[in-house]
Amino acid sequence: MDSSQNRVSATLSEQCRRQDQLDRKRMTWWIPWLFVVGLCVSALGLFTSIAWIQEGGAVRFTDIVFAFFFVFFGLCVGTWLMWPFLVKPRIVPYFAREIEPYGGKTSAAFARGRGLYREIVALEELAGALGVRPLSTFGFADDYYEQEVRWHAASEGLRTVEALRQGLDAESLATSDAARDLETLASVLRAAADDGVDFSLVLRLYKRESIQAVSTRQPRQGRFW
């Protein structure tokens, strides 16, 4: 792997760490500990209930309540602890202004991008061989994570994406996730270019996201569709 490919891998890894750290920092600190306390209290009550039942006592409503909250708080604490292992980054387009409301064709690329992330090193190498700008030159700063976004003409991104699509076709990789991501990205960038909207590429940490949370809890300079 040459220096440029090492650089893009390091850039994406650092971006993942930055986003994870800031997300954790912004989280209200006492909420996770509330779940930990709830787990401990419900566990104590559940163990007491089990001892009562083993001694011949009948199952009471409070026993069921303790069991329910033990499972509930246990899942919450487990998810909190497993958070770093649930990360499945993807690369998506980010626009200088809204092109259309969510649900239109320009929102399609926001649900994809996992293949682009997994194959980014190979795509960088392919872009170099084809003589077009690599995808990494269009990203991956994110203003929500306190970085300055550099906007690019959508037509420039479209030129790269179309070249990569043709390159993947030539290598019989047209059915890969990366190829489908490029196809979707091309259609979105084409719409942005027609409307004269600049774009950038950003990294999202999770494969699936709540659109409501993205729209209402993340104050942003740009838009995802």
Beta strands, then each sheet from edge to edge (+ up, - down):
strand 1: 90-95
strand 2: 139-140
strand 3: 199-204
sheet 1: 1+ 3- 2-
end
